[in-house]
């Protein structure tokens, strides 16, 4: 039994060193990515901030080729009806483009000239590792005489996941989940 302890200890030690080095490289890469700039609406102006400072509820403006700094609900895009094209190869390995679309009611109430006037509440599932499903809704107070609120469902086609890229769409705006 003493003859197996030394080789086993050596293999375990080398495995620990390799894992520690990979963790260090991942930490360094995460720090570099989180210091990338995102264009966010702050105090009524589009401002460049670091990804690490993006907060839930921020409106984020994306240009063609940008990577998403957080999970977003698409609100508007330069394409008709709020369509945008997304490449998710860094998430699922697929290089084909996926179509994402703003919820029609949300697209209709968003005013790109005055984005700070978007006033609604979002409720959605807790973060998880499912790429192709999403369950949530947004709620906007109804201005009609009856009052109350309107709840509009959201699904995975309305979500832009962190790490994916905007492609073939000049510009899009999303709200941070």
N, C-alpha and C positions, 0 to 999 in steps of 0.2 A: 504493500500500500504506500510506502514511502517513495517508491519510484514514480508513482503517478502524481504525487502532490506538486513536485517541481514543474513538470511540463504544464499541468493544469493551471497552476498559479501564473506561469508565464503567459499562457493564452488569455487568461482572464485579465491580467494587467494590460496586455497589448490591446485587448478589446476595449477596456476602459479608456485608454489613451486615445484610441481612434474615435470613440463616441464623444469624448470631451472636445477633441479637435473639430468634429463635425458640428457640435453644439455651438462652439465659438464662432465658426464660419457662419452658421445660421443667424446667430445673434448679431454679428457684424452686418450681414445682408439685411436683416430686419431694421436695424438702426439706419442704414443708408436709405432704405425704401421709405421709412417713416419720416425722413427729413425731406422727401420730395415735396414739391409745391402743388397745391390744389387751389383753384379759384372758387372762393366761397363768398356768399352774400353776407356782409357784416355792416351794420349801421347804414343800410340802404345802398351800399357800394360794393362792387365786386372787388375782392381783395385776395392777394396771394398769401396763403398760410401753409405751414408744414402739415403733412398728413396727420401727424400725431395730435394736432390741435383741432382737427375736424370733430364737431360734436353732433350728437343726435339732434335732428331737426334742422340742421344747416341746409341751405340750398347750395348745390355745387354745380358749377358750369364746366362742361367737358368739351374739349375740341377733338377732332378726328385724330385717332392714334393714342389718345390719353388712356391711362389705366385708371380704374375706379379706385378711389382712396378708401372707400367703405361700401357696405351694402347700401344700395339706393333704390328708391321708387322713382321710376322715370315720370317726370311731370310734363316735359315738353321737349321737342327736338326741331331741328331745321327741316326735317322731312314732314310730309303731309300726315296729319292725324297722329303725330307724336311717335312715329316709327323710328327705330334706330337699329343698327346692325352691330352685333357683339361677337367678338372672338373669345372663346373660353378655353383656348388650348392650354393655358397655364393651370386651369382647374381640372379639366377632364381629358385633356389630350386631343380633343377633336379640333381640327383646324377649320372646319366649315363654319360659315357665319350663321348666327342665330338671330332671328328677328325678335326684338322686344318692342313693346308698344305701351304708350301711356294709357291709363284707364280713360275712356272717352269723357266721362263726367269731369274728371280731374283736369284733363286737357282743355276742356271747354271753359272752366272757371279760371285757369291760369292766365295772367296778363303779363307777357314778357317785358312790357314797358314799365310795369310796376310789380316786380316779383315779390316785394316785401309784403304785398297785400294778400298773399295766399294765407288763408286762415282756416285750417281744418285740423282734425285730430286723427292720428293713425293708431290702430291697434293691430298687433300681429303676433305670430307665434314667436317663441323664444329662439335664439340662434341655435342652429343644428347643422348637421353635415349633409343634409339632403339638397342636392343641386337642382332638382327638377320639380320640386313641389314648394309651394308657399301658401300660407293661409293667413289672411288678414283682411282688413277693410279700412276705409277712411270715412270719417264722419264730418259733415258740414252742417252747420245750423241752417235750417230752412227759413228763408225770408218770406215765405207765404203767410197768409193770415192765420193759418192753422198752427203755425209754430212747429215745434218739434225739431228733429234732426233727420237727415238723410244718411243712411249707411250704404256705402257702395263697396262691394267685395273687390279684393285684389287677389291676383294669382301670380304664379311664377313668370308669366309673360310680362309682368309689370316691374320685375325686379332686375337690377343690375348688380351682380355680385363682385365683391372686392377682388381685385387681381385680374379681372377680365378687361378687355380693351374695346374701345369704341372704334368701329371701322365703317367706312363708306357713308358716314354721316358727318356733315360739317360741324354740327354743334348739338349738344343735348344738355338738359338741366334735370337734375334729380334731387330728391330730398333724402337726407341721411337717415337710415334706420338705426 
